[in-house]
Amino acid sequence: MSVRAIQGWLATVFVVLGGWCLVSPGSVLALTITPAYRSDAPIVPILIGAFGAQALIAGLFAAFSRFERRTFLAYGIALLPFFLFDYWFYAVVPMLTWIGLLDAVGNVVMMAACVAGWRAAGTDAIREAARTR
């Protein structure tokens, strides 16, 4: 798979989950947060929508930037705390519902894309070096 296609997988996670947060923040709150942690404060849908908008921007960057091998490595390392977050707020402090674990699924997809992208970018770099000789 090409580096550009792998970037598309990264972008897709951001666009799908971020788009959901932006378009329907109420359903995100109702489906992903356990009742004990839900809030009716008017700021909550605004915060969820803003979170979604930022995810969409991140998706655009992932889709339209030129990723190198080190980009995938840095991104993969940056993902690691998010796995702790998902574990903590599902198993230790039961804030997330099982549907809220879609975030963890997205993180797994993005981590797999980072590994695949890191490998593909290395292969591309070798091919490019061979062409320029």
C-alpha positions in Angstrom: 0.0 0.0 0.0 1.3 3.5 -0.8 2.2 6.1 1.8 -0.6 8.3 0.4 -3.2 5.5 0.8 -2.0 4.9 4.3 -2.4 8.6 5.1 -5.9 8.2 3.8 -6.6 5.7 6.6 -5.3 8.1 9.2 -7.5 10.9 7.8 -10.6 8.6 7.6 -10.5 7.9 11.4 -10.3 11.7 12.1 -13.0 12.6 9.6 -15.5 9.9 10.6 -15.2 10.3 14.4 -14.6 14.0 14.2 -17.5 14.5 11.8 -19.8 12.6 14.1 -18.8 14.9 17.0 -19.3 18.0 14.9 -22.6 17.0 13.3 -24.3 15.3 16.3 -22.6 16.1 19.6 -25.7 15.1 21.5 -25.6 11.6 20.2 -21.9 11.3 20.9 -22.6 12.3 24.6 -25.6 10.0 24.9 -23.9 6.9 23.3 -20.3 7.2 24.5 -20.5 8.6 28.0 -22.0 6.6 30.9 -25.1 8.3 32.6 -23.2 9.0 35.8 -20.8 11.3 33.9 -23.2 13.0 31.4 -23.9 16.7 31.9 -26.8 18.9 30.7 -24.6 22.0 30.8 -25.0 24.0 27.5 -21.3 24.1 27.0 -21.0 20.3 26.6 -22.3 20.0 23.0 -20.2 23.1 22.1 -17.1 21.4 23.5 -17.8 18.1 21.7 -18.5 19.9 18.5 -15.2 21.9 18.8 -13.4 18.6 19.5 -14.9 17.2 16.3 -13.9 20.3 14.3 -10.3 20.0 15.5 -10.4 16.3 14.5 -11.6 17.3 11.0 -8.7 19.7 10.7 -6.3 16.9 11.8 -7.8 14.7 9.2 -7.2 17.3 6.5 -3.6 17.6 7.6 -3.2 13.8 7.5 -4.8 13.7 4.0 -3.0 16.5 2.3 0.5 16.6 3.9 3.5 14.7 2.7 4.3 12.1 5.4 7.8 10.8 5.8 9.0 7.8 7.7 9.7 10.0 10.8 6.2 11.5 10.6 4.6 8.0 11.0 7.1 7.3 13.8 6.3 10.5 15.7 2.6 10.1 15.1 2.7 6.5 16.4 4.6 7.6 19.5 2.1 10.4 20.1 -0.8 7.9 20.0 0.5 5.9 23.0 -1.1 8.1 25.7 -4.4 7.8 24.0 -4.5 4.1 24.7 -3.9 4.8 28.4 -6.7 7.4 28.2 -9.2 4.8 26.7 -8.2 2.2 29.2 -8.4 4.5 32.2 -11.8 6.0 31.3 -13.3 2.6 30.5 -11.8 0.3 33.1 -10.7 2.4 36.0 -13.1 5.4 35.9 -16.0 4.0 34.0 -16.8 7.1 32.0 -16.9 5.5 28.5 -19.5 3.1 27.3 -18.6 0.2 25.1 -19.5 2.5 22.2 -17.1 5.0 23.6 -14.4 2.5 22.9 -14.8 3.4 19.2 -12.0 5.9 20.1 -9.8 3.0 21.0 -10.7 1.2 17.8 -9.8 4.4 15.9 -6.5 4.5 17.8 -5.7 0.9 16.8 -6.4 1.6 13.2 -4.2 4.7 13.3 -1.4 2.8 15.1 -1.6 0.1 12.4 -1.5 2.8 9.8 1.6 4.3 11.4 3.4 1.0 11.4 2.4 0.3 7.8 3.3 3.9 6.8 6.7 3.7 8.5 7.5 0.6 6.6 6.1 1.9 3.3 7.9 5.2 3.6 11.2 3.3 4.2 10.6 1.2 1.0 9.8 4.4 -0.9 13.0 6.0 0.3 15.0 3.1 -0.9 13.4 3.1 -4.3 13.9 6.9 -4.6 17.6 6.5 -3.7 18.0 3.8 -6.3 16.4 5.9 -8.9 18.6 8.9 -8.3 21.8 6.9 -8.7 
